[in-house]
Amino acid sequence: MEKNDVSRKEFLRTAGSVSLFAALGIGFYGCSSSTDAIDGQPPQIPADDGAITITSGGNTITIDLTQTSVANLLSQGGWLLITAANTLIVNTDGENYRSFTSVCTHQGCSTNWQFSNSLFECTCHGSRFDTSGSVVRGPATGNLAEFTVTADGNKITINK
């Protein structure tokens, strides 16, 4: 047997663990940057549709609510992940908006977010935050930094 060969015992231990995880529905997830439009995921916004403008070195974000790509923000629970500015925004009650950093306080993941049941979840390691940015489940221990949001007609402005 060569040094790189796996023993029968090691093979069975590994295969058994993988089988157990699969049987229990536990998946293996890595840190990726996918934001496909599936349940809980924000919609894809084309870079040139004019819905989002980022200025002042990324510190000011303007969202044009007349654009169909951001229409989900008009409803309670509607949200966006603005990856170019590391920003999350959510419509908390149909009229009010809150915005936070999308950089998770656990290990800095910034593009793997879902939102459902009024909770943001960083899918890198499972930390959850409520719509005030407070940690409700770790491993993160720090709250998300909140940004100032101003709504004026069909425009939302986020100041970081």
Residue pairs with C-beta under 8 A, 6 or more apart in sequence:
1 7
6 14
21 27
21 28
29 123
31 109
31 112
31 124
32 112
33 83
33 111
33 112
34 112
35 41
35 42
35 44
35 81
35 83
35 111
35 112
35 113
36 44
37 43
37 44
39 114
39 116
40 114
40 115
40 116
40 121
41 113
41 114
42 72
42 79
42 80
42 81
42 113
42 115
43 69
43 72
43 80
45 51
45 52
45 69
45 70
45 80
46 69
49 67
49 69
50 64
50 67
51 63
51 64
51 67
51 69
51 70
52 61
52 62
52 63
52 64
52 70
52 82
52 84
53 61
53 62
53 64
54 60
54 61
54 62
54 82
54 84
54 85
55 61
55 62
58 84
58 85
58 86
58 160
59 159
59 160
60 157
60 158
60 159
60 160
61 82
61 85
61 87
61 99
61 157
61 158
61 160
62 155
62 156
62 157
62 158
63 70
63 73
63 80
63 89
63 155
63 156
63 157
63 158
64 70
64 154
64 155
65 71
65 73
65 74
65 154
65 155
65 156
66 154
70 80
71 78
72 78
72 79
72 80
73 79
73 80
73 89
73 91
73 97
73 156
74 91
75 91
75 94
76 91
76 92
76 93
76 94
77 90
77 91
77 115
77 118
78 90
78 91
79 88
79 89
79 90
79 91
79 115
79 120
80 88
80 89
81 87
81 88
81 102
81 111
81 113
82 88
82 89
82 102
83 102
83 110
83 111
85 158
85 160
86 101
86 102
86 103
86 110
87 99
87 100
87 101
87 102
87 147
87 158
87 160
88 99
88 100
88 101
88 102
88 113
88 115
88 120
88 144
89 97
89 98
89 99
89 149
89 156
89 158
90 97
90 98
90 99
90 115
90 120
90 131
91 97
92 98
92 118
92 131
96 151
97 149
97 151
97 156
98 131
98 132
98 133
98 146
98 149
99 146
99 147
99 148
99 149
99 158
100 120
100 129
100 133
100 144
100 145
100 146
100 147
101 144
101 145
101 147
101 160
102 110
102 111
102 113
103 109
103 110
104 110
104 122
104 124
104 125
104 127
104 140
104 144
105 127
105 135
105 140
105 141
105 142
105 143
105 144
106 122
106 124
106 125
106 127
106 138
106 139
106 140
106 141
107 124
107 125
109 122
109 124
109 125
112 122
112 123
112 124
113 120
113 121
113 122
113 123
114 120
114 121
114 123
115 121
118 130
118 131
119 128
119 129
119 130
119 131
119 136
120 128
120 129
120 130
120 131
120 144
121 127
121 128
121 129
122 128
122 129
122 140
125 139
125 140
126 137
126 139
127 135
127 137
127 138
127 139
127 140
128 135
128 136
128 137
129 135
129 136
129 140
129 143
129 144
130 136
132 143
132 146
133 143
133 144
133 145
133 146
134 143
135 141
135 142
135 143
147 158
147 159
147 160
148 158
148 159
149 156
149 157
149 158
150 156
150 157
150 159
151 157
